[in-house]
Amino acid sequence: MVFLKPRKKEPLVLNSDSLVDQFRHENDTWKRVLSFLTEENVILKNRLSEILQSKEECNNDFLEQVEYFQNNFLKQDEIIGFLRMEVSEQTFLLVESLMNNPEELKQVQKKQKQLREELENAERNFNKLKFEFNNYLSQAL
């Protein structure tokens, strides 16, 4: 039996122009994702409003759930707004091409990684809320 030694992962070396270009593409993607999340959140809030208008009788449990979802949808608006601002600030840094200084490049890379994680969490949490809302309505109506 032959065992192969795992190869060390060598970091991908990109020049600063390629890296900045990649970050710009990634930021453009994030802007589209945030626009989509905004539209979806509006649809969910409208659906919640439709349910309230069409429901003839509402018990306390139902009203508590409606309030829970309404508060979470509003919280999603705040999160999306914050992320939109953060992505715009990052995009500004990329447009300004402050990448000539290696120290600035490190800061931009660190911020890009942070934004990547924040966007991933925001998408995951939004989808979880959306599925929770749809599952609740499926059971409550």
Sequence and secondary structure as in RCSB ss.txt:
>XXXX:A:sequence
MVFLKPRKKEPLVLNSDSLVDQFRHENDTWKRVLSFLTEENVILKNRLSEILQSKEECNNDFLEQVEYFQNNFLK
QDEIIGFLRMEVSEQTFLLVESLMNNPEELKQVQKKQKQLREELENAERNFNKLKFEFNNYLSQAL
>XXXX:A:secstr
               HHHHHHHHHHHHHHHHHHHHHHHHHHHHHHHHHHHHHHH S   HHHHHHHHHHHHHHHH
HHHHHHHHHHHHHHHHHHHHTTGGGSHHHHHHHHHHHHHHHHHHHHHHHHHHHHHHHHHHHHHHH 
